């Protein structure tokens, strides 16, 4: 058995173990549908859902590892069942102001708010 924070860090779902533990404490990691604490154990066959980087990753534990491994070895430790990321065309481009143009005027501010849908 391996702790969920150590396993998610070992298979490179998080960059650091402390980030994995913080995500667990924040409720961003679920094991078989239940919110996981950092010290909760995972076993092969468990479904782990991780919300990180603006998207949800759904992985099934295939093999347990306790130490951080290389990317090719990490890919063998889980079965990725995540939906594909949304296309970049869906995200609106952030309006860019010319450098040195100063602060937006009241009119510019209204246009920016209208673009963002904040009316």
PLY file of the C-alpha trace (Angstrom):
ply
format ascii 1.0
element vertex 119
property float x
property float y
property float z
element edge 118
property int vertex1
property int vertex2
end_header
0.00 0.00 0.00
1.13 3.53 -0.80
-0.09 6.92 0.36
-2.08 8.80 -2.25
0.05 11.95 -1.98
3.24 9.96 -2.50
1.76 7.95 -5.37
0.39 10.96 -7.29
3.79 12.65 -6.93
5.67 9.47 -7.90
3.73 9.04 -11.15
4.20 12.74 -11.99
0.63 14.00 -11.60
2.11 16.72 -9.34
5.51 18.41 -9.48
6.17 18.18 -5.73
4.96 15.96 -2.94
3.90 18.99 -0.91
1.76 20.13 -3.87
0.16 16.68 -3.93
-0.53 16.82 -0.19
-1.97 20.35 -0.50
-4.27 19.21 -3.30
-5.48 16.34 -1.12
-6.15 18.67 1.81
-7.96 21.07 -0.54
-10.31 18.35 -1.79
-8.85 18.18 -5.31
-8.02 14.46 -5.11
-10.67 11.73 -4.92
-10.27 7.98 -4.60
-13.21 5.94 -5.89
-15.43 9.02 -5.65
-14.57 9.96 -2.05
-12.38 12.92 -1.12
-8.94 11.67 -0.12
-6.69 12.78 2.72
-2.94 12.82 2.01
-2.27 9.72 4.15
-5.02 7.60 2.58
-3.71 4.46 0.89
-4.24 3.45 -2.72
-4.22 -0.09 -4.06
-4.16 -1.36 -7.66
-7.59 -0.98 -9.24
-8.49 2.26 -7.44
-9.77 5.17 -9.52
-7.99 8.43 -8.64
-9.44 11.75 -9.82
-7.09 14.72 -9.67
-8.05 18.31 -10.42
-4.82 20.11 -11.35
-3.64 22.45 -14.04
-7.17 23.55 -14.91
-8.38 20.10 -15.90
-9.47 16.84 -14.31
-7.27 13.77 -14.68
-8.92 10.38 -14.15
-6.45 7.54 -13.68
-6.70 3.95 -12.53
-3.90 2.63 -10.35
-2.13 -0.19 -12.19
1.05 -0.51 -10.13
2.26 0.97 -6.85
5.46 2.99 -6.62
6.83 4.78 -3.59
9.74 6.66 -5.15
9.56 9.14 -8.02
10.26 7.39 -11.31
11.01 8.54 -14.84
8.21 9.51 -17.20
8.20 6.25 -19.23
8.08 4.15 -16.04
5.41 6.44 -14.52
3.15 5.96 -17.54
3.12 2.21 -16.85
1.88 2.72 -13.28
-1.57 3.98 -14.24
-4.24 3.72 -16.92
-5.28 7.19 -18.07
-9.05 7.50 -18.50
-9.10 11.31 -18.65
-11.26 13.08 -21.21
-9.25 14.91 -23.87
-8.42 18.52 -23.02
-10.71 21.13 -24.59
-9.45 22.70 -27.82
-7.59 25.98 -27.44
-10.04 27.70 -29.80
-12.71 27.53 -27.08
-10.78 29.91 -24.86
-11.13 33.58 -25.74
-7.90 35.37 -26.41
-6.94 37.92 -23.78
-7.01 41.40 -25.27
-3.50 42.81 -25.49
-2.78 46.51 -25.05
0.18 48.14 -26.71
3.13 48.61 -24.43
3.27 52.17 -23.12
-0.40 52.86 -23.93
-1.07 53.67 -20.27
-4.06 52.70 -18.22
-7.32 51.85 -19.98
-9.78 54.69 -20.30
-13.32 54.37 -19.01
-14.44 53.51 -22.53
-11.71 50.85 -22.88
-12.70 49.42 -19.49
-16.33 49.05 -20.61
-15.24 47.28 -23.80
-13.01 44.91 -21.83
-15.86 44.14 -19.42
-18.21 43.54 -22.35
-15.73 41.09 -23.89
-15.44 39.22 -20.62
-19.23 39.12 -20.24
-19.19 41.07 -16.98
-21.43 43.97 -18.14
0 1
1 2
2 3
3 4
4 5
5 6
6 7
7 8
8 9
9 10
10 11
11 12
12 13
13 14
14 15
15 16
16 17
17 18
18 19
19 20
20 21
21 22
22 23
23 24
24 25
25 26
26 27
27 28
28 29
29 30
30 31
31 32
32 33
33 34
34 35
35 36
36 37
37 38
38 39
39 40
40 41
41 42
42 43
43 44
44 45
45 46
46 47
47 48
48 49
49 50
50 51
51 52
52 53
53 54
54 55
55 56
56 57
57 58
58 59
59 60
60 61
61 62
62 63
63 64
64 65
65 66
66 67
67 68
68 69
69 70
70 71
71 72
72 73
73 74
74 75
75 76
76 77
77 78
78 79
79 80
80 81
81 82
82 83
83 84
84 85
85 86
86 87
87 88
88 89
89 90
90 91
91 92
92 93
93 94
94 95
95 96
96 97
97 98
98 99
99 100
100 101
101 102
102 103
103 104
104 105
105 106
106 107
107 108
108 109
109 110
110 111
111 112
112 113
113 114
114 115
115 116
116 117
117 118
